[in-house]
Amino acid sequence: MSHISASEKREFIPVRIAVLTVSDSRALADDRSGDTLEKRIKVAGHVLAAREIVRDERADIADKLCAWAADDDVDVVISTGGTGLTGRDITVEAHRDVYEKEIDAFSTLFTMVSVDKIGTSAVQSRACGGVAGGTYMFALPGSPGACKDGWDLILKDQLDYRHLPCNFVEIMPRLEEHKQRTKS
């Protein structure tokens, strides 16, 4: 069973999280999903590194993900919107264009969480996660409820260094170890 251990006395380590809303119709003033994520990120003690909205254009989404992956002030990107099945839902493809490694179990776990909440309608979500440039990236559906579930039931724990038996924060320094030179 996973938990946050008081006995180990691990200190909380805030991470810098950027929120990207993918929408042709939203602005920051009416971005309820982005608001949901921003609030939860701050309440958890993390830093909101950036927050933007981009249109449902694959290249624009991928460009923003690449820019944030190259930004030393961003550790994690969470996008919301564009994970469904319609013709304009291309966020997952944009994420996969950028990923160096996919976190397959994130999609599986998000589906499990969704089934508990919305039953078989969970089959329509294509939430995904991966890593690029040493930055974690997660694509959540565009509803506030899905953002709440993705954060509360998965990301909040995995982005907390105190969470045991393991978490994403403790392996952050090793995400780009393949770029280190070995001495001959």
BAFI-3210 file (N, C-alpha, C; in Angstrom, 3 decimals, decimal comma, padded with zeros to 6 digits):
// residues 184
n [1|2|3|4|5|6|7|8|9|10|11|12|13|14|15|16|17|18|19|20|21|22|23|24|25|26|27|28|29|30|31|32|33|34|35|36|37|38|39|40|41|42|43|44|45|46|47|48|49|50|51|52|53|54|55|56|57|58|59|60|61|62|63|64|65|66|67|68|69|70|71|72|73|74|75|76|77|78|79|80|81|82|83|84|85|86|87|88|89|90|91|92|93|94|95|96|97|98|99|100|101|102|103|104|105|106|107|108|109|110|111|112|113|114|115|116|117|118|119|120|121|122|123|124|125|126|127|128|129|130|131|132|133|134|135|136|137|138|139|140|141|142|143|144|145|146|147|148|149|150|151|152|153|154|155|156|157|158|159|160|161|162|163|164|165|166|167|168|169|170|171|172|173|174|175|176|177|178|179|180|181|182|183|184]
n.u [000,838|000,576|001,836|002,353|005,106|005,585|007,515|009,940|010,762|011,055|011,571|009,306|009,507|009,100|007,900|008,218|005,590|004,036|001,044|-000,925|-003,527|-005,448|-007,308|-009,753|-011,619|-011,504|-010,502|-008,198|-009,873|-012,167|-011,337|-011,897|-010,823|-008,040|-007,959|-008,707|-006,518|-004,415|-005,144|-004,996|-002,304|-001,005|-002,111|-001,043|001,541|003,344|005,001|003,527|004,719|004,195|001,429|-000,638|-002,700|-003,265|-004,196|-006,020|-003,890|-001,614|001,198|001,568|000,999|002,990|005,263|005,066|005,273|007,886|009,321|008,859|010,024|012,661|013,115|014,627|013,219|010,932|009,628|007,618|004,946|001,537|-001,054|-004,350|-007,234|-008,244|-007,880|-009,663|-011,701|-012,446|-012,047|-010,550|-009,164|-006,075|-004,088|-002,828|-001,366|000,398|001,793|003,035|004,687|006,702|007,632|010,338|010,344|007,555|005,169|003,608|001,960|000,670|-001,490|-002,988|-003,551|-004,970|-007,214|-008,285|-008,953|-010,834|-012,855|-013,955|-015,227|-016,750|-017,631|-018,063|-017,683|-015,144|-013,585|-013,356|-011,379|-008,030|-005,868|-002,446|001,063|004,499|008,067|010,307|013,265|014,096|011,848|008,732|005,653|002,188|-000,958|-004,177|-007,757|-010,155|-012,088|-013,066|-013,565|-012,123|-009,546|-009,363|-009,556|-007,299|-005,227|-005,762|-005,870|-003,701|-001,399|-000,848|000,223|002,388|003,980|004,989|007,625|007,710|006,101|005,691|005,960|007,593|008,231|007,780|009,429|011,779|013,306|013,854|016,465|017,776|016,666|017,881|020,254|021,350|022,642|025,006|028,535|030,620|033,593|036,559]
n.v [-001,184|002,188|005,237|008,242|008,592|009,266|008,423|008,287|010,864|012,479|015,424|017,689|018,398|020,984|021,060|022,491|023,350|023,481|024,498|023,640|024,498|023,124|024,343|025,565|027,374|028,426|030,899|032,331|033,421|031,823|029,237|026,551|023,999|024,414|026,193|024,462|022,697|024,544|025,515|023,153|022,442|024,575|024,403|021,974|022,740|023,120|024,881|027,041|027,157|028,158|029,116|028,552|028,903|027,078|026,698|023,969|022,709|020,600|021,068|023,493|022,754|020,790|022,396|024,130|022,269|021,342|023,715|024,168|021,836|022,392|024,422|025,328|026,089|024,615|021,634|019,799|019,257|019,700|019,043|019,929|018,888|017,973|015,190|013,353|011,646|013,007|014,734|017,074|016,499|016,253|016,334|014,183|012,997|015,114|015,234|012,710|013,112|014,497|013,119|011,317|009,045|007,048|006,967|004,399|003,184|005,318|006,023|003,677|003,610|006,011|005,366|003,311|004,774|006,474|004,691|003,977|006,365|007,218|004,991|002,878|004,907|005,807|004,681|006,442|008,272|009,340|009,782|010,464|009,979|011,000|011,461|014,053|015,665|015,593|016,372|015,788|014,949|015,225|014,409|015,319|014,819|017,386|018,130|019,610|017,717|015,436|016,485|016,998|014,347|013,154|014,640|014,467|011,699|010,486|012,136|013,945|012,357|011,071|013,213|013,986|013,967|012,658|010,495|007,033|003,673|004,712|007,497|010,088|012,319|011,606|010,362|012,304|013,590|011,667|011,407|012,235|010,849|009,350|011,089|011,689|011,560|008,739|007,797|006,693]
n.w [000,000|-000,835|000,595|002,579|004,456|007,833|009,506|008,147|007,831|005,558|003,740|002,222|-001,223|-003,293|-006,652|-009,929|-011,867|-014,984|-016,570|-019,272|-021,248|-023,759|-026,242|-028,519|-027,864|-025,275|-022,829|-020,447|-018,509|-018,455|-018,080|-016,622|-016,119|-016,176|-014,032|-011,971|-011,873|-011,329|-008,767|-007,209|-007,517|-006,218|-003,607|-002,830|-002,393|-004,402|-007,144|-009,431|-012,464|-014,979|-017,044|-019,733|-022,696|-025,618|-029,038|-030,588|-032,224|-033,554|-034,012|-032,630|-029,994|-029,552|-029,921|-027,689|-025,601|-026,082|-025,670|-022,951|-021,947|-022,402|-020,667|-017,746|-015,537|-015,383|-014,258|-014,596|-016,853|-017,226|-019,277|-020,356|-021,991|-025,332|-025,496|-026,383|-028,844|-031,130|-034,305|-033,830|-031,556|-030,725|-028,893|-027,583|-029,651|-030,187|-027,741|-027,838|-030,003|-028,846|-026,584|-025,107|-023,677|-022,919|-020,306|-019,775|-017,834|-016,650|-018,310|-018,099|-015,323|-015,067|-016,580|-014,979|-012,659|-013,805|-014,626|-012,188|-011,631|-013,922|-015,210|-018,066|-019,891|-019,645|-021,569|-023,651|-023,137|-023,685|-021,985|-021,217|-020,427|-020,165|-020,674|-021,487|-022,293|-019,636|-018,308|-016,863|-018,447|-018,760|-020,123|-019,648|-019,745|-020,797|-018,890|-015,749|-013,731|-014,567|-014,452|-011,740|-010,737|-011,977|-010,805|-007,948|-007,467|-008,642|-009,618|-007,498|-005,402|-006,738|-007,360|-004,976|-002,912|-000,482|-000,722|-000,536|-001,766|-003,783|-006,013|-008,517|-008,095|-006,723|-008,666|-010,508|-010,789|-012,268|-014,762|-017,100|-017,243|-019,258|-020,889|-019,735|-019,824|-019,994|-018,366|-019,883]
ca.u [000,000|001,368|001,532|003,387|005,644|006,049|008,676|011,160|011,095|011,416|011,079|008,585|010,279|008,183|008,317|007,714|004,629|003,386|-000,279|-001,239|-004,891|-005,575|-008,696|-010,046|-012,690|-011,301|-009,542|-007,877|-011,001|-013,182|-010,628|-012,178|-009,896|-006,762|-008,141|-008,712|-005,132|-003,634|-005,487|-004,475|-000,841|-000,600|-002,502|-000,096|002,830|004,208|005,100|002,964|005,817|003,623|000,091|-000,990|-003,691|-002,933|-005,261|-005,917|-003,018|-000,575|002,524|001,596|001,075|004,327|006,228|004,996|005,840|009,346|009,855|008,860|011,001|013,978|013,133|015,090|012,262|009,769|009,923|006,460|003,905|000,246|-001,976|-005,743|-007,999|-007,790|-007,501|-010,781|-011,683|-012,901|-011,013|-009,713|-008,471|-004,748|-003,118|-002,053|-000,389|001,424|002,624|003,868|005,711|007,743|008,150|011,475|009,835|006,163|004,840|002,426|001,087|-000,158|-002,733|-003,727|-004,049|-006,009|-008,411|-008,842|-009,571|-012,004|-013,914|-014,618|-015,998|-017,694|-017,967|-017,488|-017,348|-013,693|-012,947|-013,189|-010,250|-006,703|-004,875|-001,130|002,179|005,817|009,213|011,100|014,213|014,127|010,599|007,546|004,531|000,955|-002,107|-005,446|-008,935|-010,469|-013,118|-012,557|-013,623|-010,997|-008,334|-009,408|-009,231|-005,909|-004,353|-006,012|-005,739|-002,442|-000,257|-000,535|001,124|003,609|004,804|005,331|008,844|007,481|005,254|006,403|007,358|008,394|007,550|008,490|010,389|013,066|014,114|014,073|017,872|018,294|015,920|018,751|021,580|021,868|023,441|026,284|029,654|031,342|035,054|037,180]
ca.v [000,000|003,412|006,182|009,216|008,109|010,236|007,861|008,513|012,293|013,092|016,782|017,967|019,111|021,535|021,010|023,599|022,721|024,338|024,011|023,989|024,175|023,011|024,679|026,574|028,267|028,925|031,938|032,129|033,835|030,779|027,955|025,874|022,879|025,013|026,709|023,301|022,245|025,585|025,517|021,948|022,538|025,517|023,861|020,905|023,329|023,219|026,178|027,148|027,732|028,856|028,666|029,095|028,234|026,992|026,137|022,552|022,545|019,658|021,700|024,497|022,031|020,196|023,483|024,594|021,196|021,369|024,921|023,952|020,789|023,028|025,483|024,823|026,473|023,730|020,228|018,995|019,911|019,018|019,656|019,537|019,072|017,383|013,779|012,506|010,916|013,789|015,142|018,146|015,991|015,836|016,573|012,964|012,870|016,146|014,758|011,586|013,668|015,097|012,169|010,421|007,805|007,139|006,346|003,639|002,893|006,481|005,866|002,569|004,011|007,016|004,639|002,640|005,818|006,965|003,677|004,123|007,613|007,409|003,709|002,531|006,117|005,982|004,185|007,544|009,123|008,877|010,435|009,841|010,604|010,670|012,267|014,658|016,659|015,559|016,974|014,939|015,542|014,464|014,954|014,961|015,314|018,789|018,430|019,838|016,467|014,593|017,116|016,732|012,941|012,910|015,218|013,957|010,251|009,982|013,049|014,539|011,448|010,802|014,426|014,268|013,229|011,880|009,353|005,759|003,276|005,446|008,654|010,685|013,351|011,034|009,963|013,448|013,827|010,592|011,322|012,475|010,277|008,807|012,122|011,826|010,839|007,775|007,922|005,475]
ca.w [000,000|-000,884|001,672|002,925|005,713|008,830|010,190|007,385|007,958|004,285|003,579|000,992|-002,236|-004,293|-008,049|-010,748|-012,773|-015,984|-016,981|-020,649|-021,676|-025,206|-026,553|-029,537|-027,405|-023,912|-022,448|-019,032|-017,671|-018,340|-018,140|-015,347|-015,923|-015,791|-012,671|-011,071|-011,709|-010,650|-007,341|-006,560|-007,518|-005,173|-002,299|-002,517|-002,040|-005,573|-007,786|-010,769|-013,238|-016,128|-017,426|-021,037|-023,525|-027,034|-029,882|-030,934|-033,386|-033,129|-033,996|-031,561|-028,719|-029,468|-029,734|-026,295|-024,768|-026,280|-025,025|-021,499|-021,645|-022,457|-019,658|-016,451|-014,500|-015,478|-013,973|-014,984|-017,644|-017,249|-020,231|-020,214|-023,217|-026,581|-025,361|-026,799|-030,101|-032,269|-035,252|-033,280|-030,369|-031,181|-027,823|-027,324|-030,741|-029,968|-026,632|-028,290|-030,884|-028,004|-025,587|-025,292|-023,082|-022,493|-019,024|-020,165|-016,696|-016,330|-019,066|-017,499|-014,014|-015,268|-017,014|-013,799|-011,838|-014,536|-014,592|-010,891|-011,620|-015,039|-015,818|-019,364|-020,651|-019,526|-022,786|-024,598|-022,763|-024,080|-021,135|-021,386|-019,725|-020,688|-020,262|-022,558|-021,799|-018,175|-017,817|-016,921|-019,180|-018,634|-020,840|-019,009|-020,459|-020,590|-017,891|-014,400|-012,971|-014,963|-013,909|-010,295|-010,515|-012,355|-009,782|-006,599|-007,318|-009,225|-009,669|-006,187|-004,695|-007,480|-007,357|-003,581|-002,566|000,730|-001,046|-000,596|-001,784|-004,750|-006,587|-009,651|-007,677|-006,322|-009,829|-011,400|-011,136|-013,114|-016,014|-018,249|-017,014|-020,520|-021,543|-019,050|-020,447|-019,166|-018,485|-020,421]
c.u [000,880|000,914|002,629|003,837|006,113|007,335|009,980|011,611|011,601|010,800|010,357|009,496|009,284|008,760|007,630|006,872|004,009|002,070|-000,583|-002,663|-004,926|-007,047|-008,766|-011,003|-012,477|-010,303|-009,244|-009,051|-012,062|-012,589|-010,774|-011,222|-008,517|-006,819|-008,078|-007,294|-004,293|-003,893|-004,865|-002,949|-000,371|-000,933|-001,530|001,286|003,810|004,167|004,429|004,001|005,316|002,219|-000,282|-002,109|-003,173|-004,108|-004,992|-005,155|-001,808|000,799|002,634|001,726|002,482|005,399|006,248|005,578|007,360|009,978|009,913|009,832|012,416|014,163|013,512|014,140|010,982|010,221|008,855|005,537|002,648|-000,626|-003,377|-006,464|-007,386|-007,397|-008,595|-010,582|-012,081|-011,726|-010,078|-008,923|-007,119|-003,658|-002,236|-000,985|000,738|002,355|003,572|004,924|006,930|008,392|009,415|011,121|008,387|006,003|003,520|001,442|000,247|-001,503|-003,610|-004,340|-005,132|-007,307|-009,077|-009,574|-010,868|-013,159|-014,677|-015,542|-017,088|-018,019|-017,310|-017,194|-015,851|-012,965|-012,675|-012,022|-008,946|-005,631|-003,539|-000,089|003,491|006,872|009,911|012,013|014,287|012,885|009,469|006,435|003,329|-000,161|-003,374|-006,604|-009,276|-011,540|-012,492|-012,557|-012,468|-009,680|-008,241|-008,986|-007,778|-004,931|-004,526|-005,655|-004,471|-001,296|000,114|000,453|002,440|004,529|005,138|006,497|008,650|006,685|006,086|005,467|008,213|007,552|008,395|009,601|011,752|013,918|014,347|015,543|018,437|017,627|016,790|020,146|022,171|022,736|024,811|027,341|030,236|032,834|035,631|038,455]
c.v [001,243|004,378|007,247|008,865|009,246|009,743|008,126|009,963|012,901|014,473|016,913|018,756|019,659|021,395|022,134|023,005|023,768|023,680|024,549|023,545|024,193|023,231|025,722|027,629|028,877|030,078|031,706|032,452|032,745|029,366|027,221|024,715|023,376|025,569|025,578|022,823|023,273|025,578|024,316|021,958|023,428|025,000|022,760|021,440|023,431|024,631|026,103|027,893|028,560|028,317|029,355|028,291|028,236|026,363|024,659|022,374|021,734|020,313|022,726|023,844|021,467|021,260|023,968|023,538|021,186|022,569|024,731|022,848|021,366|024,094|024,893|025,166|025,649|022,292|019,298|019,854|019,057|019,758|019,129|019,862|018,362|015,932|012,823|011,905|011,743|014,215|016,217|017,694|015,415|016,067|015,352|012,776|013,890|015,746|013,669|012,021|014,125|014,087|011,464|009,042|008,041|006,421|005,610|003,429|004,104|006,367|004,785|002,977|005,068|006,349|003,938|003,628|006,289|005,964|003,766|005,333|007,656|006,118|003,503|003,740|006,417|005,535|005,309|008,475|008,494|009,597|009,703|010,602|010,169|011,607|012,793|015,713|016,718|016,146|015,966|015,687|014,625|015,174|014,407|015,443|016,742|019,107|018,686|018,556|015,541|015,164|016,876|015,295|012,633|013,447|014,505|012,486|009,664|010,967|013,648|013,656|011,258|012,021|014,884|013,360|012,330|010,606|008,087|004,670|004,008|006,569|009,213|011,642|012,750|010,589|011,109|013,655|012,803|010,532|011,519|011,891|009,647|009,821|012,315|011,009|009,843|007,953|006,600|005,161]
c.w [000,000|000,197|001,760|004,326|006,613|009,473|009,448|007,409|006,653|004,214|002,243|000,053|-003,263|-005,702|-008,810|-011,879|-013,688|-016,400|-018,379|-020,967|-023,193|-025,553|-027,662|-029,016|-026,025|-023,866|-020,968|-018,118|-017,500|-018,446|-016,808|-015,078|-015,511|-014,379|-011,640|-010,817|-010,960|-009,145|-006,627|-006,480|-006,370|-003,780|-001,868|-002,149|-003,194|-006,151|-009,162|-011,608|-014,411|-016,355|-018,730|-021,672|-024,951|-027,775|-030,159|-032,249|-032,930|-033,013|-032,869|-030,191|-028,534|-029,249|-028,289|-025,363|-024,873|-025,584|-023,514|-021,099|-021,619|-021,378|-018,300|-015,310|-014,539|-015,263|-014,539|-015,833|-017,546|-018,245|-019,966|-021,511|-024,401|-026,509|-025,823|-028,175|-031,320|-033,145|-034,732|-032,051|-030,764|-030,124|-027,573|-028,405|-030,582|-028,824|-027,117|-029,298|-030,088|-027,058|-026,051|-024,753|-022,676|-021,150|-019,241|-019,010|-016,279|-017,036|-018,451|-016,167|-014,140|-015,717|-015,832|-012,893|-012,497|-014,519|-013,281|-010,855|-012,687|-015,786|-017,173|-020,240|-020,590|-020,788|-023,791|-024,264|-023,211|-023,265|-021,289|-020,573|-020,334|-020,147|-021,512|-021,955|-020,281|-017,529|-017,942|-017,650|-019,086|-019,382|-020,186|-019,870|-020,027|-019,573|-016,524|-013,556|-013,290|-014,441|-012,412|-010,012|-010,850|-011,333|-008,449|-006,428|-007,928|-009,007|-008,322|-005,418|-005,433|-007,564|-005,938|-003,177|-001,344|000,466|-001,221|-001,107|-002,822|-005,343|-007,723|-009,217|-007,373|-007,511|-010,818|-011,756|-012,121|-014,488|-017,247|-018,059|-018,268|-021,263|-020,888|-019,776|-019,465|-019,410|-018,953|-019,687]
res [m|s|h|i|s|a|s|e|k|r|e|f|i|p|v|r|i|a|v|l|t|v|s|d|s|r|a|l|a|d|d|r|s|g|d|t|l|e|k|r|i|k|v|a|g|h|v|l|a|a|r|e|i|v|r|d|e|r|a|d|i|a|d|k|l|c|a|w|a|a|d|d|d|v|d|v|v|i|s|t|g|g|t|g|l|t|g|r|d|i|t|v|e|a|h|r|d|v|y|e|k|e|i|d|a|f|s|t|l|f|t|m|v|s|v|d|k|i|g|t|s|a|v|q|s|r|a|c|g|g|v|a|g|g|t|y|m|f|a|l|p|g|s|p|g|a|c|k|d|g|w|d|l|i|l|k|d|q|l|d|y|r|h|l|p|c|n|f|v|e|i|m|p|r|l|e|e|h|k|q|r|t|k|s]
***
